[in-house]
């Protein structure tokens, strides 16, 4: 029996959509990393019960850290993006977390930069606070070991391709690391929005929006670039089509990043008939009812969408591009 709701929320479901396509579905994925990170900090004496944990978030990590703090008797202070919606603001308040919400900003890079600057101001005022550094501290990998073990057991050791949004780098990077301990041939496919600098697509703008959570306008230290075999860059419109098809075809109601991952996973499955393809659904679709699902009549048929295969990021183009990354190291600049 679980001792706290966070433990239940963080436990994913494995759903077989067909013979070679599997969905790893979370209610809120980052609860996994936040719970394990806070537990590790307590066990190693870095923090004590009652201390304040601090971080910046565009939404999902704020909820995850607030739940982890509630579970372990900690205080929580979040510097939040303008994307933190009213529902989440209310949840954070009731959970006892302090939220500083930044002023509206159209420039995502400026928004992230201002949040980090505010973190440093708070630390100067309160040096006793502990900055969680979700984008840069690999303690956020720890919680995914148990998830990797479950995947290994459920897929029966078959050749596996893992597909997921890159984001902070923790989820896909950690799962690949732990799965490859026993199966070095596990392939990792990262999904990015256009406009993200993480793998060098900052020069290509999406006229709709940058998909929150899977891209970044600033470098993230937790991204292990050399872990990725393949990259897909997917536009808002293409991800919308994926999200709608996933709900319509398989009744899985998930976020926009999941639609992008599903689209990429279907393509990878078609290219490798000997492999099982598993994609990550990081959260539910509730935040996207108005911006995505209410527009379901606009969704393109998935069979009409094909990625543009590129060999250089200068060739990237909307709505969907694919590149063999081949576990490249620093000589292929991730921030170009």
C-alpha positions as CSV (number, residue, x, y, z in Angstrom):
1,X,0.0,0.0,0.0
2,X,1.3,3.5,-0.9
3,X,2.1,5.8,2.0
4,X,1.5,9.0,0.0
5,X,-0.4,10.0,-3.1
6,X,2.8,11.0,-4.8
7,X,3.9,7.4,-4.9
8,X,0.7,6.4,-6.8
9,X,0.9,9.3,-9.2
10,X,4.5,8.5,-10.0
11,X,3.8,4.9,-10.9
12,X,3.4,4.6,-14.7
13,X,1.1,2.3,-16.7
14,X,2.5,0.1,-19.5
15,X,-0.1,-0.1,-22.3
16,X,0.4,-2.3,-25.4
17,X,-1.2,-0.4,-28.3
18,X,-0.3,-3.1,-30.8
19,X,2.2,-6.0,-31.2
20,X,5.2,-3.7,-31.3
21,X,4.0,-0.3,-30.0
22,X,3.9,0.3,-26.2
23,X,2.9,3.4,-24.3
24,X,4.6,4.2,-21.0
25,X,1.9,6.4,-19.5
26,X,2.4,8.6,-16.5
27,X,-0.2,10.8,-14.7
28,X,2.7,13.2,-13.9
29,X,6.1,11.9,-14.8
30,X,8.4,14.3,-13.0
31,X,7.0,13.1,-9.6
32,X,9.3,10.0,-10.2
33,X,12.4,12.2,-10.3
34,X,11.4,14.6,-7.6
35,X,10.5,12.0,-5.1
36,X,13.8,10.1,-5.6
37,X,15.9,13.3,-5.6
38,X,14.4,14.6,-2.3
39,X,14.7,11.2,-0.7
40,X,18.4,11.0,-1.7
41,X,19.1,14.5,-0.4
42,X,17.6,13.5,3.0
43,X,19.4,10.2,3.1
44,X,22.7,11.8,2.4
45,X,22.2,14.6,4.9
46,X,22.3,17.4,2.3
47,X,18.9,18.6,3.5
48,X,16.8,18.0,6.6
49,X,13.1,17.8,7.1
50,X,11.7,21.3,7.3
51,X,14.2,22.8,5.0
52,X,13.1,24.8,1.9
53,X,13.7,23.4,-1.6
54,X,13.8,25.9,-4.4
55,X,13.5,25.6,-8.2
56,X,12.2,27.1,-11.4
57,X,9.5,25.4,-13.4
58,X,7.2,25.9,-16.3
59,X,4.5,23.8,-14.5
60,X,4.8,20.1,-14.2
61,X,8.0,20.0,-12.1
62,X,6.5,22.6,-9.7
63,X,3.6,20.1,-8.9
64,X,6.1,17.2,-8.6
65,X,8.4,19.0,-6.2
66,X,5.4,20.3,-4.2
67,X,4.2,16.7,-3.8
68,X,7.7,15.4,-2.9
69,X,8.0,18.2,-0.3
70,X,4.6,17.4,1.1
71,X,5.6,13.7,1.3
72,X,8.8,14.4,3.2
73,X,7.9,17.3,5.4
74,X,9.8,20.0,3.4
75,X,9.0,23.5,2.3
76,X,8.7,24.3,-1.4
77,X,9.4,27.6,-3.2
78,X,8.8,27.8,-6.9
79,X,9.7,30.5,-9.4
80,X,7.1,29.8,-12.0
81,X,6.7,30.5,-15.7
82,X,3.8,32.3,-17.1
83,X,2.6,28.9,-18.3
84,X,1.6,27.9,-14.8
85,X,-2.2,27.8,-15.1
86,X,-4.8,28.7,-12.5
87,X,-5.6,25.1,-11.5
88,X,-1.9,24.4,-10.7
89,X,-1.6,27.7,-8.8
90,X,-4.5,26.6,-6.6
91,X,-3.0,23.1,-6.1
92,X,0.4,24.6,-5.1
93,X,-1.2,27.0,-2.7
94,X,-3.2,24.3,-0.9
95,X,-0.2,22.0,-0.8
96,X,1.7,24.7,1.0
97,X,4.1,25.6,-1.7
98,X,5.1,29.2,-2.4
99,X,4.8,30.3,-6.0
100,X,6.4,33.4,-7.5
101,X,4.9,33.7,-11.0
102,X,6.9,35.7,-13.5
103,X,5.3,38.5,-15.4
104,X,4.0,37.6,-18.9
105,X,6.7,37.3,-21.5
106,X,6.5,36.4,-25.2
107,X,10.2,35.4,-25.4
108,X,10.7,31.9,-23.9
109,X,14.5,32.4,-23.6
110,X,14.0,35.6,-21.7
111,X,11.4,34.0,-19.5
112,X,13.8,31.2,-18.5
113,X,16.7,33.6,-18.1
114,X,14.6,35.8,-15.7
115,X,13.5,32.8,-13.7
116,X,17.2,31.7,-13.2
117,X,18.2,35.3,-12.3
118,X,15.4,35.3,-9.7
119,X,16.6,32.0,-8.3
120,X,20.0,33.6,-7.7
121,X,18.4,36.6,-6.0
122,X,16.5,34.3,-3.6
123,X,19.6,32.3,-2.8
124,X,21.5,35.4,-1.9
125,X,18.6,36.4,0.5
126,X,18.2,32.8,1.8
127,X,21.5,30.8,1.5
128,X,19.9,28.1,3.6
129,X,17.5,27.2,0.8
130,X,18.5,24.2,-1.4
131,X,18.3,24.7,-5.2
132,X,17.1,21.5,-6.8
133,X,18.6,22.3,-10.2
134,X,16.3,20.0,-12.1
135,X,17.9,20.8,-15.4
136,X,21.5,20.3,-14.2
137,X,21.7,17.8,-11.3
138,X,21.7,14.1,-12.3
139,X,20.1,13.1,-9.0
140,X,16.9,13.5,-11.0
141,X,18.0,10.3,-12.9
142,X,17.6,8.2,-9.8
143,X,13.9,7.6,-9.8
144,X,13.9,6.1,-13.2
145,X,15.8,3.0,-12.3
146,X,12.7,1.2,-11.0
147,X,10.8,2.3,-14.1
148,X,13.5,0.8,-16.3
149,X,13.4,-2.5,-14.4
150,X,9.6,-2.6,-15.0
151,X,10.1,-1.9,-18.7
152,X,12.7,-4.7,-18.9
153,X,10.5,-7.2,-17.2
154,X,7.4,-6.3,-19.2
155,X,9.0,-6.3,-22.7
156,X,10.8,-9.6,-22.1
157,X,14.2,-8.6,-23.3
158,X,13.1,-8.0,-26.8
159,X,15.1,-5.5,-29.0
160,X,13.8,-2.1,-27.7
161,X,13.6,1.4,-29.1
162,X,12.7,4.1,-26.5
163,X,11.1,7.3,-27.7
164,X,10.5,10.4,-25.6
165,X,10.7,14.2,-25.3
166,X,14.2,15.3,-24.4
167,X,13.2,18.1,-22.0
168,X,15.6,18.4,-19.1
169,X,17.3,15.1,-20.2
170,X,16.4,13.2,-17.1
171,X,13.7,10.8,-18.2
172,X,15.0,9.6,-21.5
173,X,18.6,9.8,-20.5
174,X,18.1,7.9,-17.3
175,X,15.9,5.2,-18.8
176,X,18.4,4.6,-21.6
177,X,21.3,4.5,-19.1
178,X,19.6,1.9,-16.9
179,X,18.2,-0.2,-19.7
180,X,21.5,-0.4,-21.5
181,X,23.2,-1.8,-18.4
182,X,21.7,-5.2,-19.5
183,X,20.9,-4.4,-23.2
184,X,23.4,-2.1,-24.8
185,X,21.5,-2.3,-28.1
186,X,18.6,-0.3,-26.7
187,X,18.0,2.6,-29.1
188,X,17.1,6.1,-27.9
189,X,15.0,8.4,-30.0
190,X,14.7,12.0,-28.7
191,X,11.8,14.3,-29.6
192,X,12.3,18.1,-29.8
193,X,10.2,21.1,-30.8
194,X,11.5,23.5,-33.4
195,X,13.1,26.5,-31.7
196,X,14.9,24.4,-29.0
197,X,18.6,24.9,-28.7
198,X,19.3,21.5,-27.1
199,X,20.2,19.8,-30.3
200,X,20.7,22.9,-32.4
201,X,17.3,23.9,-33.7
202,X,17.1,27.4,-32.2
203,X,17.2,28.9,-35.7
204,X,13.9,27.3,-36.8
205,X,10.7,29.0,-35.3
206,X,7.3,27.3,-35.0
207,X,4.6,29.8,-35.8
208,X,2.3,28.2,-33.3
209,X,4.1,27.5,-30.0
210,X,7.2,25.8,-28.7
211,X,6.0,22.6,-27.1
212,X,6.5,23.1,-23.4
213,X,8.5,20.5,-21.5
214,X,10.5,18.8,-24.3
215,X,12.6,21.7,-25.6
216,X,14.7,24.5,-24.2
217,X,15.9,27.9,-25.1
218,X,19.0,27.6,-22.8
219,X,21.5,24.7,-22.4
220,X,20.6,22.0,-19.9
221,X,23.4,20.1,-18.1
222,X,21.3,16.9,-17.6
223,X,21.1,16.2,-21.3
224,X,23.5,13.4,-22.3
225,X,23.7,14.1,-26.0
226,X,25.8,11.0,-26.7
227,X,23.0,8.8,-25.5
228,X,20.7,9.6,-28.5
229,X,20.7,7.6,-31.7
230,X,18.0,9.6,-33.5
231,X,16.3,13.0,-33.2
232,X,12.9,14.1,-34.4
233,X,11.9,17.7,-34.5
234,X,8.1,18.0,-34.5
235,X,5.9,21.1,-34.9
236,X,2.8,22.0,-32.9
237,X,0.5,21.1,-35.7
238,X,2.0,17.6,-36.2
239,X,2.0,17.0,-32.5
240,X,-1.6,18.0,-32.4
241,X,-2.4,15.4,-35.0
242,X,-0.5,12.8,-33.0
243,X,-2.4,13.6,-29.8
244,X,-5.8,13.5,-31.4
245,X,-5.0,10.2,-33.2
246,X,-3.7,8.6,-30.0
247,X,-7.0,9.5,-28.2
248,X,-9.2,8.6,-31.2
249,X,-7.4,5.3,-32.0
250,X,-6.2,4.1,-28.6
251,X,-8.3,6.1,-26.1
252,X,-5.1,7.5,-24.5
253,X,-5.7,11.1,-23.3
254,X,-2.2,12.6,-23.0
255,X,-0.3,15.9,-23.4
256,X,1.0,17.5,-26.5
257,X,4.5,16.2,-26.1
258,X,3.0,12.7,-26.0
259,X,1.4,13.3,-29.4
260,X,4.8,14.2,-30.8
261,X,6.4,11.1,-29.2
262,X,3.6,8.9,-30.6
263,X,4.1,10.3,-34.1
264,X,7.9,9.6,-33.9
265,X,7.3,6.1,-32.4
266,X,5.0,5.1,-35.2
267,X,7.6,6.1,-37.8
268,X,10.4,4.3,-36.0
269,X,8.3,1.1,-35.7
270,X,7.7,1.1,-39.4
271,X,11.5,1.3,-40.1
272,X,12.5,-1.5,-37.7
273,X,10.0,-4.5,-37.8
274,X,12.2,-6.5,-35.5
275,X,12.1,-4.0,-32.6
276,X,9.5,-3.1,-30.0
277,X,9.0,0.6,-29.8
278,X,8.0,2.2,-26.4
279,X,7.1,5.9,-26.2
280,X,6.7,8.1,-23.1
281,X,3.4,9.8,-22.2
282,X,4.6,12.2,-19.6
283,X,1.3,13.7,-18.4
284,X,-2.5,13.7,-19.1
285,X,-4.2,15.8,-21.7
286,X,-6.2,18.0,-19.3
287,X,-4.0,21.1,-19.8
288,X,-4.5,20.8,-23.5
289,X,-8.2,20.6,-23.8
290,X,-8.6,24.1,-25.2
291,X,-5.3,24.5,-27.1
292,X,-5.2,21.0,-28.7
293,X,-8.3,18.7,-28.3
294,X,-10.9,21.4,-29.0
295,X,-9.1,21.7,-32.4
296,X,-9.4,18.0,-33.2
297,X,-11.2,18.8,-36.5
298,X,-8.0,20.5,-37.7
299,X,-5.9,17.4,-37.1
300,X,-4.1,16.0,-40.2
301,X,-4.3,12.3,-40.9
302,X,-1.1,10.7,-39.6
303,X,-0.6,8.8,-42.9
304,X,-0.3,12.1,-44.6
305,X,2.7,13.1,-42.4
306,X,6.2,12.1,-43.2
307,X,9.5,13.4,-41.7
308,X,12.1,15.1,-43.8
309,X,15.3,13.1,-43.4
310,X,18.2,15.5,-42.8
311,X,21.9,15.2,-42.4
312,X,22.6,18.7,-41.2
313,X,20.5,21.0,-39.0
314,X,20.7,23.7,-41.6
315,X,18.2,21.5,-43.5
316,X,15.6,21.4,-40.7
317,X,12.1,22.3,-41.8
318,X,8.6,22.2,-40.4
319,X,6.4,20.4,-39.8
320,X,8.7,17.3,-39.1
321,X,12.3,16.5,-39.5
322,X,14.4,13.5,-38.6
323,X,18.1,13.1,-38.2
324,X,20.5,10.2,-37.4
325,X,22.3,11.5,-34.3
326,X,24.4,8.4,-33.8
327,X,25.3,9.1,-30.2
328,X,27.4,12.1,-31.2
329,X,29.7,13.9,-28.8
330,X,30.8,17.5,-28.5
331,X,32.2,17.7,-32.0
332,X,28.6,18.1,-33.2
333,X,27.7,21.2,-31.2
334,X,24.4,20.7,-29.4
335,X,24.0,24.5,-29.0
336,X,24.5,25.6,-32.6
